[in-house]
Amino acid sequence: MRHILLSLSLAIPSATLVGQNPGQKINLDIQLASVNTAADTSGVSYVITNLSSSVEPMWRYFVDAPSGVLRIASPSGTFKWRSDTSFRGQSMARWILTAYLAGGSVTPELHFESVGVPGIVIYWAGGHFQLPSREDELEPDTAALPDPLGAAMITGKTVGVEAWPADRSAQALLARLRSLTLQTCATPLLWITDSTLCTQLVSDVDQAESYRSGGQIASAKSSLEHYRSLLLSGNTAGTVKSSSYWLLKSNSEILDRVM
């Protein structure tokens, strides 16, 4: 499933508005367009707006991929993109524009797939700026700045793909879902802003585990279905951001298949 459910999402401005260094003077709205899971593989899609408050045009977007990138798409359309799967020996999903995304413009869907489960990972994004030398301008990973991730890009947390945990039992994955729910409700993420809803979501996970441990699998799955209905309602109301909606929905669906 690679369709975009922007009607279900809430704007997620990047944590850094305008940085001090060249490349950091951008302000982004990063949306999770979809997360899909099949067998051992998860796919994540993003749609990014370079907001009109940005000083620089957006140039590149990287997402940490701890278990490696299985497939990555180079979008077609108005903008020409390059994609890659590593940076200085670190596995990443990387997209680089050969033409730059001006303030107020929106990327096409950026999609990659990895073996693993949806999780919370780091992203980096950079604006375009004039280098001291125009040599290697399209991708100055080794020019001008020794550490572009830290010195020429903004960074934050988003949804990506983590390696499968060693314990794939329903009990372990329910405990992981509970932890992810609590993380999205708490600082620094605050991807869910309704504390009452957070309490209800955790209660549904706890109820699912209680039913599972008692052998009541249908009831456990019913609790997870209610959990997803709460996520959808919160996303529609604007209290559940697209990151938490897709992260928690997809992990709860994996549990449906495991139990």
C-alpha positions in Angstrom: 0.0 0.0 0.0 1.6 3.2 -1.2 -1.4 5.5 -1.3 -1.3 8.8 0.5 -3.7 9.5 3.3 -3.0 13.2 3.8 -6.5 13.7 4.9 -5.7 11.7 8.0 -2.5 13.5 8.9 -1.5 16.6 10.8 1.3 19.0 9.9 4.6 18.1 11.6 7.0 21.0 11.3 10.6 20.1 11.9 12.0 20.9 15.3 14.6 23.3 14.0 13.1 26.4 12.3 16.3 28.1 11.0 19.7 27.0 12.0 22.9 29.0 12.2 24.9 27.1 9.5 24.4 27.0 5.8 22.1 24.0 5.0 20.2 24.4 8.2 18.0 27.4 7.2 15.0 25.4 6.3 11.7 24.7 8.0 9.9 21.5 6.9 6.5 19.9 7.3 7.3 16.1 7.2 4.2 13.9 6.7 4.0 10.1 6.9 2.0 9.3 3.8 1.8 5.6 4.6 3.4 2.6 6.3 2.9 -0.9 5.0 4.0 -4.3 6.3 4.2 -7.6 4.5 5.9 -10.7 5.8 9.3 -9.5 7.3 9.4 -6.3 5.3 8.1 -2.7 6.1 7.8 0.2 3.7 7.5 3.8 4.6 6.5 6.8 2.5 7.0 10.5 3.2 5.7 13.7 1.7 7.7 16.8 2.7 6.8 20.5 2.3 9.6 23.1 2.4 7.6 25.8 4.2 7.6 29.4 2.9 9.5 30.5 6.1 12.6 28.6 4.9 15.5 30.8 3.8 17.1 28.0 1.7 15.5 25.6 -0.8 15.4 22.0 0.3 18.1 19.9 -1.2 18.3 16.5 0.5 16.5 14.2 2.9 18.1 11.2 4.7 16.5 8.6 7.0 18.4 6.1 9.2 17.9 2.5 8.1 19.5 0.3 10.8 18.7 -3.0 9.1 19.6 -1.9 5.6 17.5 -0.7 2.6 15.9 -3.4 0.6 14.3 -1.1 -2.0 14.2 2.7 -2.5 12.3 4.7 -5.1 13.6 7.7 -7.1 10.5 9.7 -7.6 9.6 10.9 -11.1 7.8 14.2 -11.9 8.7 17.8 -11.9 11.8 17.4 -9.7 14.7 15.1 -10.6 16.0 12.9 -7.7 18.9 10.7 -6.9 18.5 8.0 -4.3 21.0 6.0 -2.4 21.2 3.5 0.5 24.2 4.5 2.6 26.3 7.4 3.7 29.9 7.0 4.9 29.3 3.4 5.8 26.0 4.0 7.6 22.8 2.5 6.1 20.3 5.2 5.2 17.5 5.9 2.8 18.7 9.0 1.0 17.1 11.3 -1.5 18.9 14.2 -3.2 17.4 16.7 -5.5 19.3 17.7 -8.7 17.0 20.7 -8.7 16.1 22.4 -5.5 12.7 22.6 -3.7 11.8 26.2 -3.1 9.8 27.4 -0.1 6.1 26.5 -0.3 6.8 23.5 -2.6 6.0 19.8 -1.9 8.0 16.7 -2.7 6.5 13.7 -4.4 6.1 10.6 -2.3 9.5 9.3 -1.0 9.3 5.6 -0.4 11.7 2.9 0.8 11.5 -0.6 2.2 13.6 -2.5 4.7 13.4 -5.9 6.4 12.2 -5.0 9.9 9.4 -3.4 11.8 8.2 0.3 11.8 10.0 2.2 14.6 11.3 5.6 15.6 14.5 6.7 13.8 16.5 9.7 13.0 16.1 11.9 9.9 18.4 14.6 8.5 17.4 17.2 5.9 19.5 19.9 4.3 19.0 23.1 2.4 21.0 24.2 -0.7 23.7 26.8 -0.2 26.7 28.1 -2.2 29.9 26.1 -1.5 33.3 27.8 -1.4 34.0 25.8 -4.6 31.4 24.6 -7.0 33.3 21.3 -7.4 31.1 18.3 -6.4 28.2 20.7 -5.9 25.5 18.1 -6.4 26.6 16.1 -3.4 29.4 17.7 -1.4 29.6 14.9 1.2 33.4 15.2 1.3 33.7 18.8 0.4 33.7 21.9 2.5 32.2 20.3 5.7 33.7 17.3 7.5 30.3 16.3 9.0 27.4 17.4 6.9 24.9 15.5 9.1 25.8 17.6 12.1 27.0 20.8 10.5 24.9 21.3 7.4 21.6 19.6 8.0 18.7 19.8 10.5 17.8 16.6 12.3 14.9 15.1 14.2 12.8 11.9 14.8 10.5 10.3 12.3 9.1 6.8 11.6 11.4 4.4 9.8 12.2 0.7 9.9 14.1 -1.0 12.7 15.5 -4.5 12.8 13.1 -7.1 14.1 13.5 -7.7 17.8 15.1 -11.0 18.8 11.8 -12.0 20.5 9.0 -11.9 18.0 6.4 -13.4 20.3 3.0 -11.7 20.7 3.9 -11.0 24.3 7.1 -9.2 23.4 5.5 -7.3 20.5 2.7 -6.1 22.7 5.2 -4.9 25.2 7.0 -3.1 22.4 3.7 -1.5 21.2 3.0 -0.3 24.7 6.5 1.3 24.8 6.0 3.0 21.4 2.6 4.3 22.5 4.1 5.9 25.7 7.0 7.4 23.7 4.7 9.1 21.2 2.7 10.5 24.1 5.7 11.9 25.9 8.3 14.6 25.4 10.3 15.1 23.3 8.1 13.6 20.6 4.5 14.6 21.7 3.1 13.0 18.5 -0.1 12.4 20.5 -1.2 15.5 22.4 -4.4 14.2 24.1 -3.4 12.8 27.5 -6.8 11.1 28.0 -6.4 9.4 24.6 -2.9 8.2 25.6 -4.3 6.6 28.7 -7.1 4.9 26.7 -4.5 3.6 24.1 -2.3 2.1 26.8 -5.3 0.5 28.4 -6.3 -1.2 25.2 -2.8 -2.6 24.8 -2.8 -3.9 28.4 -6.3 -5.4 27.9 -5.0 -7.1 24.7 -2.1 -8.7 26.7 -4.5 -9.8 29.5 -6.8 -11.5 26.9 -3.8 -13.0 25.1 -2.3 -14.4 28.3 -5.6 -16.0 29.1 -5.9 -17.6 25.7 -8.7 -15.3 24.5 -7.2 -14.4 21.2 -10.3 -13.1 19.5 -10.9 -10.7 22.4 -7.2 -9.6 22.3 -7.6 -8.8 18.6 -10.8 -6.9 19.4 -8.9 -4.7 21.8 -6.3 -3.9 19.1 -9.1 -3.1 16.7 -10.5 -0.6 19.3 -7.0 0.8 19.7 -6.8 1.5 15.9 -10.2 3.1 16.0 -9.0 5.5 18.7 -5.9 6.3 16.6 -8.0 7.1 13.6 -10.4 9.3 15.5 -7.5 11.1 17.1 -5.8 11.6 13.7 -9.0 13.0 12.3 -9.4 15.3 15.3 -5.8 16.5 15.0 -4.5 15.1 18.3 -2.7 12.2 16.7 0.0 13.2 14.2 0.6 11.3 11.1 3.9 9.8 12.5 2.2 8.2 15.5 -0.9 7.2 13.5 1.1 5.1 11.0 3.7 3.9 13.5 1.2 2.5 16.0 -1.4 1.3 13.5 1.2 -0.7 11.6 2.7 -2.3 14.7 -0.8 -3.2 16.0 -1.6 -4.9 12.6 1.6 -6.9 12.8 0.3 -8.3 16.2 -2.9 -9.3 14.5 -0.9 -11.7 12.3 1.3 -12.9 15.1 -1.4 -13.9 17.6 
